[in-house]
Amino acid sequence: MIGDDINQQWAFQAQQRFRADEQSLIADTSLEPIFVKNELPWKFDRNTKLNHLVVSNNVFILHLNEKTIQRRCLDETPKDGKSSSIFAEVQIPDAISKVFLDPFGRLLIVSTRDKRDVYTLVSSPNSLKLNKKPIRFANNLSFVLVSVSWCNRFLQQNDAVALLAGQDGSIYEALIRADGEMLSCNEVYPSFKTVLEKNRDRVTGIYCDVKCAYEENANIFVVITTQTALYYFEHQIDPSRKSDYFSSFFAFFRDASLSDLKYLEFPSGNAESEIQVFVKRKSSTTQKLERQFAWITGAGLYYTNIDPLSVQNSFLQHHRIIDYYIDKSVKQRDEEKPPASVALTEFHCLMMFPNENQIRGVCTINEKIVMIDGSMQSGKPVCYARDQMTDLLWACTEERVLRYAIQDERRDVWRVFMQKQDFQKALETCVLKDDPDETKRRTRSINSKHADYSFNEKKYTLSASIYAGSDTSFEDVTLKFFTLRDKEPLREYLQAVLRYQESVSDNTQITILTLWLTDLFLSELDELRQIDSTTSTTIKTSSNAKNKSPFNGQVNEKCLDENSRKEKFDKTRRKFQSFLREPKIQSCLREHRSAMYDLLTSHGDLDDLILFAEHVQDYERVILLYLEREDYEKALKTLDPLNDYKLLYKYSPTLIEKLSEQLIPIWKKKYNEHFEAKELLPAMIAYSRAHPQGKAVLDFLKFCLARGCIDKSIHNYLLSEYVKFDQSQIMPYLMSQKEDPLLITYDPRYALRLCIDHDLKKESVFLYRLLNMHEEAVDTALLIDVKLAKDCVLTAPINDERTKKLWLKIGKK
């Protein structure tokens, strides 16, 4: 890896820096540089000239002087520990023209200038091996290699497959073994040469890749650039084959004439062309490839973002031409040539102008220049080299190898996206991982612009939700929405603001927002309810006269309007119900329930009042409200699941008059050791008044008796029910009790009065005897049976005088 000695060489660069979000080209010295370069400490001989550099997988291939290829690697250490062995060199038999390195840094293709031969080399740790036998391109002795596109992304094998483009339009598919041996080299698109011959054109570059996803390996596109045009091809290959992938691909276009092909013309060509591609690192959230494509043309820098879902349109319709000069103040001479090399980053493009000894950085989003670096003290700039595997950017001059470090590339980008009203991209690019406060500030600034834009576009609801996360003041936003007739945007804004509040620290704000929102919801429901009521009346009147009117269609339109308003009413009510369930406002609702009740009551909406009372579990109020509207079934339904016996006792007298058959089973269901049946006596009395002939209470009293109830009031009421409905049960009941007045579970005097009032003489005799009222017992017994009177005397306590008196009464009878 790069050692500390290299990192220590970072130095402030004498470069002019500009803000990408400002139109002026006035340098800002306060800005930190985005692109910082440093020299690698590699020493070259004084007479050595660096002509080209390619980097892949941390492997550096340098073209030195005319015929030398040198290999270096940052990850490797010399075998013998000597600095002289930190690189490997190979001499090519002829002067080198172009150098191409595969993405893994293992295979190298070199073309020569004079003999036009093409060689393969094998790159391995601390080694570089030349395959001395040049590649033969069948009988094409005039083949001049100008570009190579490696196809490793979609081919799962160790051998390398590459498309080799010749200057005359020859396209070859080469299969190269890992040891550098050429297994096959076949021309795959012979007819393309004919197309170029007719136009007197020549190929300058080729690029091949999968269309959409990282894991995709069948849907392929190929771009071929010439001096005056860009040609686009897309088709499928069979990735299961071991060779000859592209013959079938290009066979689809074999008979196509120029008019049949998809291409773009660039009349002002004749530039020394170069293709550069930036591929964003694979994300864990998506499998879609994110790529940028740049091509140096005479007309300007052809640039496009490759949309994985619309690759063809990206190249043929949605591209841009970026002016090399950007501004007249930059264009020093009219005869200035296009850049010799370019490099793409995620949001910028670096252009290298060797004649001016200058580097220019351009923001690719808005084509604004951000950097002019004229401090190339290490020699004339030659080219850039991006390592697609490590995502590092390198460059070389005629004397040195430079590394470009990218620092805070998104510094101005988020503002540029914001100016272009691409607010989603602005939010994505404003994030600073190590500075959450600054990220929050940027986000709120973007949201302000986004909300203003949406408001001006009359997208009020959208703007409402965005304003809540912006730095626009609460007062300004509410005033904006308050002037609108439709209050839904204001409601949406307040709800969004509420979501941003901290539950612990913002209790006052939460309370204010909650009450305001409640009032807005209720006002909107009131308005819809009133409109609906008015419309219903109008429609009813219109319907009665529709047979006489020639405008029957108007009635149907009104019906549709009514349905629409009803839908809106139901939707608004659902939103209100959802609002009341917001976790953040629950403590506020409980704490300020009286204020909420007053608010709901002032709007006269009983349904919402019930809804709120249910929500805050104020079940007594719910029951009262249902009783107020005489909805006894819902009141009972609310009461049934509750374990609050006091509410059951309290409201049973009202409910039993209407729903005795449903209520009394609930009494039985809730009966246990904590249940006090005597508390239901008012309800039993109310039942008796409402249903003089009803026996439901008697049935419940028998149930209490069977469950062991010993409450005297219950037993007394049971006796009163027996007296009314089943007098034959009184004596068995009395006889089932103990004879000790202190132990019996009813009041004997109350029972005696009942029996006397209803002329139940036999039962009265029993109770007289129980109360030691023997004289009254004998007197009453003599009215029905002398034998019974005798039994009364025999069971009376022994008292000569008293007994004698009782016998005399019987004797007289």
C-alpha positions in Angstrom: 0.0 0.0 0.0 1.0 3.6 -0.2 3.4 4.3 2.6 3.5 7.2 5.1 6.4 8.8 3.1 4.0 9.3 0.2 1.1 10.6 2.4 3.5 13.1 3.9 4.0 14.8 0.6 0.4 16.2 0.4 0.9 19.9 -0.3 -1.3 22.9 -0.9 -1.8 23.3 -4.6 -1.3 26.6 -6.3 -4.6 26.4 -8.2 -7.5 28.7 -8.8 -10.7 27.4 -7.2 -14.3 28.4 -8.0 -17.7 27.6 -6.5 -19.8 25.3 -8.8 -23.0 27.0 -7.7 -22.0 30.5 -8.7 -21.8 31.8 -12.2 -18.9 34.1 -11.8 -15.3 33.0 -12.6 -13.8 34.8 -9.6 -11.4 32.6 -7.8 -12.3 32.0 -4.1 -9.1 31.6 -2.1 -11.0 30.5 1.0 -12.2 27.3 -0.6 -10.3 24.1 0.1 -9.3 22.3 -3.1 -11.4 19.4 -4.2 -8.6 17.8 -6.2 -5.3 17.6 -4.5 -2.4 16.0 -6.3 0.9 14.6 -5.0 3.9 13.0 -6.6 4.8 9.4 -6.0 8.4 9.1 -5.0 9.3 7.0 -8.1 12.6 8.0 -9.6 13.2 7.8 -13.3 16.4 8.4 -15.3 17.0 11.9 -16.5 16.6 10.9 -20.1 13.4 8.9 -19.4 10.2 10.2 -20.8 6.8 9.0 -19.6 4.5 8.7 -22.6 1.5 6.9 -21.2 0.1 5.3 -18.0 -2.6 2.7 -17.3 -3.6 1.5 -13.9 -5.7 -1.5 -12.9 -6.0 -3.2 -9.5 -3.1 -1.2 -8.1 -0.9 -2.4 -11.0 0.9 0.5 -12.9 1.9 0.0 -16.5 4.1 2.9 -17.8 5.1 3.5 -21.4 8.6 4.9 -21.2 10.5 6.5 -24.1 9.7 4.6 -27.3 9.9 0.8 -26.6 9.9 0.3 -22.8 7.0 -1.1 -20.8 7.5 -0.9 -17.0 5.3 -2.6 -14.4 5.0 -1.3 -10.8 2.6 -2.3 -8.0 1.9 -0.4 -4.8 0.8 -3.6 -3.0 4.0 -5.6 -3.6 7.4 -5.6 -1.9 10.7 -6.5 -3.7 11.7 -10.1 -3.3 15.3 -9.2 -2.4 14.4 -6.1 -0.5 16.4 -3.9 -3.0 14.8 -0.8 -4.4 16.2 -1.7 -7.8 13.7 -4.6 -8.1 10.5 -2.7 -7.3 9.6 -2.7 -11.0 9.8 -5.0 -14.0 10.6 -3.9 -17.5 10.1 -5.3 -21.0 11.4 -4.0 -24.3 8.9 -4.2 -27.2 10.5 -4.9 -30.6 9.0 -1.7 -32.2 8.0 1.7 -31.1 4.9 1.6 -28.9 1.7 3.2 -30.1 -1.0 2.2 -27.5 -1.2 0.3 -24.2 -4.3 -1.5 -22.8 -4.5 -3.2 -19.4 -7.3 -5.5 -18.3 -9.3 -4.6 -15.2 -7.5 -7.1 -12.9 -4.0 -6.0 -13.9 -3.1 -9.4 -15.3 -3.0 -9.0 -19.1 -1.6 -6.3 -21.3 -2.1 -5.6 -25.0 0.4 -3.3 -26.7 0.3 -2.0 -30.3 3.3 -0.8 -32.2 3.6 2.3 -34.3 5.7 1.3 -37.3 5.1 -2.4 -37.9 1.6 -2.1 -36.5 2.0 -5.4 -34.5 -0.1 -6.2 -31.5 1.6 -8.1 -28.5 0.2 -9.6 -25.3 2.1 -9.4 -22.0 1.4 -11.2 -18.7 1.6 -9.1 -15.5 2.2 -11.0 -12.2 3.8 -10.0 -8.9 7.2 -8.4 -9.5 7.1 -9.8 -13.1 6.2 -8.7 -16.6 6.4 -11.3 -19.4 6.2 -10.6 -23.1 4.6 -13.0 -25.6 7.0 -12.4 -28.4 4.7 -13.7 -31.1 2.4 -10.9 -32.2 -1.3 -11.4 -32.7 -2.3 -12.3 -36.3 -5.6 -10.7 -37.5 -6.2 -13.2 -40.3 -5.3 -11.6 -43.7 -5.9 -8.1 -42.5 -2.3 -6.8 -42.8 -3.4 -3.2 -42.5 -5.0 -3.6 -39.1 -4.1 -0.7 -36.8 -5.3 -1.3 -33.2 -6.9 1.9 -31.7 -9.1 0.7 -28.8 -9.8 -2.3 -26.6 -12.8 -3.0 -24.5 -12.4 -5.8 -21.9 -15.5 -7.9 -21.4 -14.8 -9.5 -17.9 -17.9 -8.1 -16.2 -20.3 -10.6 -17.8 -18.0 -13.6 -18.5 -17.3 -15.8 -15.5 -14.0 -17.4 -16.5 -10.2 -17.0 -16.0 -9.5 -16.4 -19.7 -9.9 -12.8 -20.8 -12.3 -11.8 -23.6 -11.8 -8.4 -25.3 -13.2 -6.5 -28.3 -10.3 -5.0 -30.4 -11.2 -2.1 -32.7 -9.1 -1.3 -35.7 -8.8 2.1 -37.3 -10.4 0.9 -40.5 -13.6 -0.4 -38.7 -12.4 -4.0 -38.2 -13.8 -5.4 -34.9 -12.2 -8.5 -33.5 -13.1 -10.7 -30.5 -10.0 -12.0 -28.8 -9.9 -14.8 -26.3 -6.6 -14.6 -24.3 -5.5 -17.3 -21.9 -4.2 -16.3 -18.4 -0.6 -17.0 -19.6 -1.0 -14.5 -22.4 -1.5 -17.0 -25.2 -4.0 -15.9 -27.8 -6.6 -18.8 -28.1 -8.6 -17.1 -30.8 -9.0 -13.8 -32.6 -11.9 -13.6 -35.0 -13.5 -10.7 -36.9 -17.1 -10.3 -35.7 -18.4 -7.4 -37.7 -16.8 -7.2 -41.2 -19.6 -5.1 -42.7 -18.8 -2.2 -40.4 -15.7 -1.4 -42.5 -18.0 -0.8 -45.5 -20.0 1.7 -43.6 -16.9 3.6 -42.6 -15.4 3.5 -46.1 -18.5 5.2 -47.6 -18.1 8.0 -45.0 -14.3 8.1 -45.2 -14.3 7.8 -41.5 -12.1 5.9 -39.0 -12.7 4.3 -35.6 -11.3 6.0 -32.5 -12.8 3.9 -29.6 -14.9 1.0 -28.5 -16.8 0.4 -25.2 -18.8 -2.7 -24.3 -20.7 -3.5 -21.1 -23.9 -5.1 -19.7 -27.0 -2.9 -19.9 -28.5 -2.8 -16.5 -27.3 -4.8 -13.5 -24.1 -6.0 -12.0 -25.2 -9.7 -12.1 -26.6 -9.4 -15.6 -24.6 -11.2 -18.3 -26.8 -11.6 -21.4 -28.1 -8.1 -22.4 -25.1 -6.3 -23.8 -24.5 -2.9 -25.5 -21.5 -1.8 -27.6 -20.5 1.8 -28.4 -18.1 2.5 -31.3 -16.8 6.0 -31.8 -15.2 7.4 -34.9 -13.8 10.7 -35.9 -17.3 12.0 -36.8 -19.9 9.8 -35.1 -20.9 7.6 -32.2 -22.6 4.2 -33.1 -24.7 2.3 -30.7 -25.5 -1.4 -30.8 -27.5 -3.5 -28.3 -28.4 -7.2 -28.4 -27.9 -10.4 -26.4 -25.1 -12.9 -26.2 -25.0 -16.4 -24.9 -22.8 -16.3 -21.8 -22.8 -20.1 -21.5 -20.4 -20.3 -24.6 -16.7 -20.6 -24.0 -15.7 -18.4 -27.0 -17.1 -16.5 -30.0 -19.6 -14.5 -28.0 -20.0 -11.6 -30.4 -20.4 -13.2 -33.8 -24.1 -13.7 -33.0 -24.3 -10.3 -31.4 -23.1 -8.4 -34.5 -24.8 -10.9 -36.9 -27.9 -9.0 -36.0 -26.5 -5.9 -37.7 -24.6 -7.7 -40.5 -26.8 -6.5 -43.4 -27.6 -3.1 -41.9 -26.8 0.0 -43.9 -25.9 3.3 -42.4 -29.5 4.4 -42.3 -30.4 1.2 -40.3 -27.9 1.8 -37.6 -28.4 3.9 -34.5 -25.8 6.7 -34.4 -25.0 10.4 -33.8 -23.0 12.6 -36.0 -20.4 15.1 -34.9 -19.4 17.1 -38.0 -16.6 19.0 -36.3 -14.6 15.9 -35.6 -10.9 15.2 -36.3 -10.0 15.2 -32.6 -7.6 12.8 -31.0 -10.4 10.8 -29.4 -10.5 9.2 -26.0 -13.2 7.3 -24.1 -13.5 7.5 -20.3 -16.0 5.7 -18.1 -16.8 6.2 -14.4 -18.5 3.3 -12.7 -19.9 4.0 -9.2 -19.1 1.4 -6.6 -21.6 -1.4 -6.1 -24.2 -0.4 -3.5 -25.9 -2.7 -1.0 -29.2 -1.2 -1.8 -29.4 -1.7 -5.5 -28.0 -4.0 -8.2 -28.3 -1.3 -10.9 -25.1 -0.1 -12.5 -24.5 3.6 -12.2 -22.1 4.8 -14.9 -20.9 8.0 -16.7 -19.4 8.1 -20.1 -17.2 10.8 -21.6 -15.7 11.0 -25.1 -13.4 13.6 -26.4 -14.7 15.0 -29.7 -13.8 18.1 -31.9 -17.2 19.6 -31.0 -16.7 19.3 -27.2 -16.7 16.7 -24.5 -19.6 14.3 -25.2 -21.0 13.3 -21.8 -23.9 11.2 -20.6 -25.1 9.5 -17.5 -26.0 5.9 -18.5 -29.5 5.1 -17.3 -29.5 1.4 -16.7 -33.2 1.2 -17.7 -32.7 3.3 -20.9 -29.2 2.9 -22.1 -29.9 3.6 -25.8 -31.6 6.9 -25.0 -28.8 7.9 -22.6 -26.3 7.8 -25.6 -28.5 9.0 -28.4 -30.9 11.5 -26.8 -29.9 12.5 -23.2 -26.3 13.3 -23.8 -24.7 16.7 -23.4 -21.7 18.4 -25.1 -19.5 20.2 -22.6 -17.5 23.1 -24.0 -13.8 22.6 -23.3 -13.4 26.4 -22.8 -16.3 27.0 -20.4 -15.7 30.7 -20.5 -14.0 33.2 -22.8 -11.7 34.2 -20.0 -10.3 30.6 -20.0 -9.9 30.3 -23.8 -6.5 31.9 -24.1 -6.0 31.3 -27.9 -8.5 30.5 -30.7 -6.3 27.7 -31.9 -6.4 25.9 -28.6 -6.8 22.2 -29.1 -9.2 19.8 -27.2 -7.8 18.1 -24.1 -5.3 15.3 -24.5 -7.0 13.3 -21.7 -10.0 13.5 -19.4 -10.9 11.8 -16.1 -14.4 11.4 -14.7 -15.3 11.4 -11.0 -18.8 11.1 -9.6 -19.6 14.8 -10.2 -16.7 16.3 -12.0 -14.5 16.0 -15.1 -10.8 16.8 -15.2 -9.4 17.9 -18.6 -5.7 17.9 -19.3 -4.3 20.5 -21.7 -0.6 19.7 -22.3 -0.1 22.7 -24.6 -1.1 25.1 -21.9 0.5 22.9 -19.1 -2.9 23.2 -17.4 -5.6 21.1 -15.7 -9.2 22.2 -15.7 -11.9 20.8 -13.5 -15.6 21.0 -14.5 -18.7 20.1 -12.6 -20.6 17.8 -14.9 -24.0 18.7 -13.4 -24.0 22.3 -14.6 -20.8 22.4 -16.7 -19.3 25.1 -14.4 -15.6 25.3 -14.1 -14.4 24.7 -10.5 -10.6 24.5 -10.8 -7.8 25.7 -13.0 -4.5 24.2 -12.1 -1.5 25.7 -13.9 1.1 24.5 -11.4 2.3 21.4 -13.3 5.9 21.7 -12.1 6.7 18.1 -12.6 6.6 18.2 -16.4 4.2 18.4 -19.2 0.9 16.6 -18.4 0.4 13.4 -20.4 -2.7 11.5 -19.4 -5.0 10.4 -16.7 -5.5 6.8 -15.5 -8.5 5.7 -13.3 -8.2 2.4 -11.5 -11.7 1.0 -11.7 -11.0 -1.7 -9.1 -9.7 0.6 -6.4 -11.6 3.7 -7.6 -8.4 5.8 -7.4 -7.4 8.5 -9.8 -3.9 8.8 -11.2 -2.1 10.9 -13.8 1.3 11.2 -15.3 3.5 13.9 -16.6 6.5 13.4 -18.8 8.5 13.1 -15.6 6.3 11.9 -12.7 3.4 9.8 -11.6 0.8 11.8 -9.7 -2.1 10.7 -7.5 -5.2 12.9 -7.3 -7.0 12.8 -4.0 -10.6 13.8 -4.0 -11.7 15.8 -1.0 -15.3 16.7 -0.2 -16.4 16.5 -3.9 -20.0 17.1 -2.9 -19.2 20.5 -1.2 -21.0 22.5 -3.9 -22.8 19.7 -5.7 -25.9 19.7 -3.4 -26.4 23.4 -4.1 -26.1 22.8 -7.8 -28.7 20.1 -7.7 -30.9 22.5 -5.6 -30.5 25.2 -8.2 -31.5 22.8 -10.9 -34.6 21.9 -8.8 -33.4 18.2 -8.6 -34.1 18.2 -4.9 -33.9 14.4 -4.4 -30.3 14.4 -5.7 -29.6 17.5 -3.6 -30.6 15.6 -0.5 -28.6 12.5 -1.5 -25.4 14.6 -2.0 -25.6 16.9 1.0 -24.8 14.2 3.6 -21.6 14.6 5.6 -21.0 11.4 7.5 -18.7 13.0 10.1 -20.7 16.2 10.5 -24.4 15.5 11.2 -25.1 19.1 12.2 -24.0 20.4 8.9 -25.9 17.7 7.1 -29.0 18.8 9.0 -28.4 22.4 8.1 -28.1 21.6 4.4 -31.1 19.4 4.4 -33.3 22.1 5.9 -32.0 24.6 3.3 -32.8 22.2 0.5 -36.3 21.6 1.9 -37.0 25.3 2.0 -36.2 25.7 -1.7 -38.1 22.5 -2.5 -41.2 23.6 -0.5 -41.2 27.1 -2.1 -41.0 25.5 -5.5 -43.8 23.1 -4.8 -46.0 25.9 -3.3 -45.5 28.0 -6.4 -46.4 25.0 -8.6 -49.7 24.8 -6.5 -48.6 21.5 -5.0 -49.7 22.7 -1.6 -50.0 19.3 0.2 -46.6 18.3 -0.9 -45.1 21.6 0.0 -46.7 21.4 3.5 -44.9 18.2 4.4 -41.6 19.5 3.1 -41.9 22.9 4.9 -42.0 21.0 8.2 -38.3 19.9 7.7 -37.1 23.3 6.4 -35.6 26.4 7.9 -38.5 28.6 6.8 -40.1 30.1 9.9 -43.3 28.6 11.3 -45.1 31.9 11.1 -44.2 32.5 7.5 -45.4 29.0 6.5 -48.7 29.1 8.4 -49.5 32.5 7.0 -49.0 31.2 3.5 -51.3 28.3 4.0 -53.8 30.3 6.1 -54.6 32.4 3.1 -55.7 29.4 1.1 -59.3 28.5 1.0 -58.5 24.8 1.4 -57.2 24.2 4.9 -55.9 20.7 4.2 -52.4 21.9 3.4 -52.2 23.8 6.6 -53.4 20.7 8.4 -50.7 18.6 6.7 -48.1 21.1 7.6 -49.0 21.2 11.3 -49.1 17.4 11.4 -45.6 17.2 9.8 -44.3 19.8 12.3 -45.8 17.8 15.1 -43.9 14.7 13.9 -40.6 16.7 14.2 -41.3 17.6 17.9 -39.5 15.9 20.7 -42.0 14.3 23.0 -40.1 15.1 26.2 -38.9 18.6 25.6 -41.7 20.1 23.5 -44.8 19.5 25.5 -46.2 23.1 25.1 -45.7 23.0 21.3 -47.3 19.6 21.1 -50.3 20.8 23.1 -50.8 23.8 20.9 -50.4 21.9 17.7 -52.7 19.1 18.9 -55.5 21.5 19.8 -55.1 23.5 16.6 -55.2 20.4 14.5 -58.2 19.1 16.3 -60.0 22.4 15.6 -59.0 22.2 11.9 -60.2 18.7 11.5 -63.5 19.4 13.2 -64.0 22.6 11.1 -63.4 20.7 7.9 -65.8 17.9 9.0 -68.4 20.6 9.9 -68.1 22.2 6.5 -68.5 18.9 4.7 -71.4 17.9 6.8 -73.2 21.1 6.2 -72.6 21.0 2.4 -73.7 17.4 2.4 -76.9 18.3 4.3 -77.7 21.2 1.9 -77.0 19.1 -1.1 -79.2 16.2 0.1 -82.1 18.6 0.5 -81.5 20.1 -2.9 -81.3 16.7 -4.6 -84.5 15.5 -2.8 -86.3 18.5 -4.1 -84.9 18.1 -7.6 -85.8 14.4 -7.6 -89.4 15.1 -6.9 -89.6 17.3 -9.9 -87.3 15.4 -12.3 -90.1 14.0 -14.4 -91.2 17.5 -15.1 -87.8 19.0 -15.7 -85.8 18.9 -18.9 -82.5 19.1 -16.9 -82.5 15.7 -15.3 -78.7 15.4 -16.0 -78.1 18.1 -13.4 -79.6 15.8 -10.7 -77.1 13.1 -11.6 -74.2 15.5 -11.5 -75.3 16.6 -8.0 -75.5 13.0 -6.9 -71.9 12.5 -8.1 -70.9 15.6 -6.2 -72.6 14.3 -3.1 -70.8 11.0 -3.4 -67.5 12.8 -3.8 -68.1 14.9 -0.8 -69.1 11.8 1.2 -65.9 10.2 0.2 -64.0 13.2 1.3 -65.9 13.4 4.6 -65.1 9.7 5.3 -61.5 10.2 4.3 -61.1 13.2 6.5 -62.7 11.4 9.4 -60.3 8.5 9.0 -57.4 10.9 9.0 -58.7 12.5 12.2 -59.0 9.1 13.8 -55.5 8.3 12.7 -54.3 11.6 14.1 -55.8 10.8 17.5 -53.8 7.5 17.5 -50.5 9.3 17.1 -48.2 8.0 19.9 -46.6 11.4 20.3 -49.8 13.2 21.5 -51.2 10.5 23.8 -50.0 12.1 27.0 -51.2 15.5 25.8 -54.7 14.1 25.1 -54.9 12.6 28.5 -53.6 15.7 30.3 -55.8 18.1 28.4 -58.9 16.0 27.9 -61.2 18.7 29.3 -60.0 21.2 26.7 -60.5 18.6 24.0 -64.0 17.9 25.3 -64.8 21.6 25.2 -63.5 21.9 21.7 -65.4 18.9 20.5 -68.6 20.0 22.2 -68.4 23.5 20.7 -68.5 21.9 17.2 -71.5 19.8 18.3 -70.1 16.6 16.8 -71.3 13.8 19.0 -69.6 11.1 16.9 -66.2 12.6 17.3 -66.9 13.3 20.9 -67.6 9.6 21.4 -64.6 8.7 19.3 -62.3 10.8 21.5 -63.8 9.6 24.8 -63.2 6.0 23.6 -59.7 6.9 22.6 -58.7 8.3 26.0 -60.6 5.4 27.7 -63.1 7.7 29.3 -65.8 5.0 29.1 -68.2 6.6 31.5 -68.5 9.6 29.2 -68.8 7.2 26.2 -71.8 5.5 27.9 -73.3 8.8 28.8 -73.0 10.1 25.3 -74.6 6.9 23.9 -77.4 7.2 26.4 -77.9 10.9 25.5 -78.5 9.8 21.9 -80.6 6.9 23.2 -78.3 4.4 21.6 -78.7 1.8 24.4 -77.2 -1.1 22.6 -73.9 0.7 22.0 -73.9 1.9 25.6 -74.3 -1.7 26.8 -71.7 -2.9 24.3 -69.3 -0.3 25.8 -70.1 -1.4 29.4 -69.9 -5.2 28.8 -66.2 -5.7 28.5 -65.3 -3.3 31.3 -64.3 -4.6 34.7 -65.7 -1.5 36.3 -68.5 -2.7 38.6 -69.4 0.8 39.7 -70.3 1.8 36.1 -72.4 -1.4 35.8 -74.2 -0.6 39.0 -74.6 3.1 38.0 -76.1 2.7 34.6 -78.0 -0.6 35.0 -81.2 1.2 36.1 -81.3 3.1 32.8 -80.3 0.2 30.6 -82.6 -2.4 32.2 -85.7 -0.6 31.1 -84.7 -1.1 27.4 -82.4 -4.1 27.3 -83.2 -6.3 30.2 -82.7 -9.5 28.2 -79.2 -8.5 27.3 -78.2 -6.8 30.6 -79.2 -9.5 33.1 -76.9 -12.2 31.4 -74.1 -9.6 31.9 -74.9 -9.5 35.6 -74.6 -13.2 35.8 -71.4 -13.3 33.8 -69.8 -10.7 36.1 -71.0 -12.3 39.3 -68.1 -13.2 41.6 -66.9 -12.7 45.2 -66.3 -9.0 44.5 -69.7 -8.5 42.9 -72.2 -6.7 45.1 -75.6 -7.7 43.9 -77.3 -5.4 46.3 -76.0 -2.4 44.3 -78.3 -3.6 41.5 -81.5 -3.2 43.6 -82.3 0.3 42.0 -82.0 -1.4 38.6 -84.3 -4.3 39.8 -86.8 -1.8 41.0 -86.6 0.1 37.7 -87.2 -3.2 35.9 -90.3 -3.9 38.0 -91.7 -0.6 37.2 -91.0 -0.9 33.5 -92.0 -4.5 33.2 -94.7 -5.3 35.9 -95.1 -8.8 34.6 -91.4 -9.5 33.9 -89.8 -12.3 35.8 -86.2 -11.7 34.6 -85.2 -10.2 38.0 -86.7 -13.1 39.9 -84.5 -15.4 37.7 -81.4 -13.4 38.6 -82.3 -13.5 42.3 -82.6 -17.3 42.2 -79.2 -17.3 40.5 -77.7 -15.2 43.3 -79.3 -17.6 45.9 -77.8 -20.6 44.1 -74.4 -18.9 44.1 -74.6 -18.6 47.9 -75.5 -14.9 48.3 -76.3 -14.1 51.9 -77.1 -10.4 51.5 -80.3 -9.7 53.3 -81.5 -7.0 50.9 -81.2 -9.5 48.0 -83.1 -12.2 50.0 -85.8 -9.7 51.0 -86.2 -8.7 47.3 -86.4 -12.3 46.4 -89.3 -12.7 48.8 -91.0 -9.7 47.3 -90.6 -11.3 43.8 -92.0 -14.6 45.1 -94.9 -12.8 46.5 -95.7 -11.3 43.1 -95.0 -14.3 40.9 -94.7 -17.6 42.8 -96.2 -17.6 46.3 -95.8 -21.4 46.5 -92.1 -20.9 46.8 -92.3 -18.8 49.9 -92.9 -21.5 52.4 -90.2 -23.8 51.1 -87.8 -20.9 51.1 -88.7 -20.0 54.7 -88.3 -23.5 55.9 -84.9 -23.8 54.1 -83.5 -21.2 56.5 -82.3 -21.7 60.0 -84.7 -21.1 62.8 -82.4 -18.7 64.7 -83.5 -15.2 63.7 -79.8 -14.1 64.0 -78.7 -16.6 61.4 -81.3 -16.3 58.7 -80.5 -14.3 55.5 -83.7 -12.4 55.2 -85.5 -9.9 57.5 -88.4 -11.9 59.1 -90.3 -8.8 60.0 -90.2 -7.6 56.4 -91.2 -11.1 55.3 -94.1 -11.1 57.8 -95.3 -7.8 56.6 -95.3 -9.1 53.0 -97.2 -12.2 54.0 -99.8 -10.2 56.0 -100.3 -7.7 53.2 -100.9 -10.6 50.7 -103.0 -12.7 53.1 -100.5 -15.5 53.3 -101.8 -17.0 56.6 -99.7 -20.2 56.8 -96.5 -18.3 56.0 -97.5 -15.6 58.5 -98.0 -18.3 61.2 -94.5 -19.6 60.5 -93.0 -16.2 60.8 -95.0 -15.3 64.0 -93.6 -18.5 65.6 -90.1 -17.6 64.4 -90.5 -14.1 66.1 -91.9 -15.7 69.3 -95.2 -13.9 68.6 -97.1 -17.1 69.7 -100.4 -15.4 70.5 -100.6 -13.9 67.0 -99.5 -17.2 65.6 -102.3 -19.0 67.3 -104.9 -16.4 66.4 -103.8 -16.6 62.7 -103.6 -20.4 62.8 -107.2 -20.7 64.2 -108.4 -19.0 61.0 -107.1 -21.9 58.9 -106.6 -25.0 61.0 -107.1 -25.9 64.7 -104.4 -28.5 64.5 -101.9 -25.9 63.4 -103.0 -23.7 66.3 -102.4 -26.6 68.7 -98.9 -27.1 67.2 -98.2 -23.5 67.9 -99.0 -23.9 71.6 -97.0 -27.1 71.9 -93.9 -25.5 70.4 -94.2 -22.3 72.5 -91.9 -21.8 75.5 -93.3 -23.3 78.7 -95.1 -20.5 80.6 -98.1 -21.7 82.7 -100.1 -18.5 82.5 -99.4 -17.8 78.8 -99.9 -21.4 77.7 -103.2 -21.6 79.6 -104.4 -18.5 77.9 -103.5 -19.9 74.4 -105.3 -23.2 75.2 -108.4 -21.2 76.3 -108.4 -19.5 72.8 -108.3 -22.9 71.1 -111.0 -24.1 73.5 -113.3 -21.3 72.6 -112.8 -22.1 68.9 
